[in-house]
Amino acid sequence: MRLYPSKGAYFLLLLSIPFLSSWGFFAHKKINYQAVFSLPPEMLGFYKGSSLFLTEHAVDPDKRRYIVLEEAARHYIDLDHYPEIEAQKRVFSYYEAIDLFSEDSLKRHGTVPWTILLNMKKLEQAFKEQHTEHILKYSADLGHYIGDAHVPLHTTSNYNGQLTNQHGIHGLWESRLPELFYDRYPLWVGSADYLVSPSDSVWKCIFESHALVEKVLEEERLVSFQLTERKKYTIEHRNGMPVKTYSTLFCKRYNERMDQMVEERLQKAIKFTADCWYTCWVNAGKPELPLEKKKKEKEKEQKEETGSAEESCVH
């Protein structure tokens, strides 16, 4: 999510408090955690043992946006500012996009598909080097950017409904709804698959997300028309502070009208994260992961100790 200027201060401040991050910290953490369980046995031990790290650091890219100038553009892409890409719906390399739109334009209107592919390269290299710290860092970051790419409002310049008088819809869709209805989502998404063409898969995800933008906006308009202001919003206390946010009634109706869209995008984000981790590992040559390596070394030492003990008994 991109932060936008306050217009009227208190109301927008209160409304924006629950969603200062994309997908919400809650959902980003769930995506990384759940993706672990789709990995094959050769990866599962290492990733399951590191699930706490992957969960807690799933939100690092959002935190970096406040200290790294270039970070913000990595979380979205305004397809309405890239007419050739939107019209052709095909893979565009970063350098091809620079030639068409300029690097300044890309930094202004978003680079999330290329950011995902770059982080896949970094993760693949980390696997080759068997560098535990880098494997975990790039796995966590990759899950975050993949999560962002599955949010329709991350593919449009009208990312918070600010162009259609729907301020706050970003946090409603990606934070408020998952927090309210997460327990109802079936999140076992099957085993990870190898991606023959990661770039094709990434761009397919972007175009799928963008195709949902109008429905996200239209259904919110319809539900808002049905309810009074009093029924649309409620006051909740967060960290001891009163916060104006969308009511459970409004969220339930909106969620129903979108026909499980949030649930499905969350499921696809989980599956795609696992697919990308797995693909990077395969492309790196399926190296033995640090935890598995230590486990085998320990088993070898125990066998040697047992053998030595038996030998001593014989003598």
Summary of the structure (lengths in Angstrom):
residues: 315
radius of gyration: 22.3
end to end distance: 71.2
largest distance: 89.4
contacts: 995
relative contact order: 0.16
helix: 70%
strand: 4%
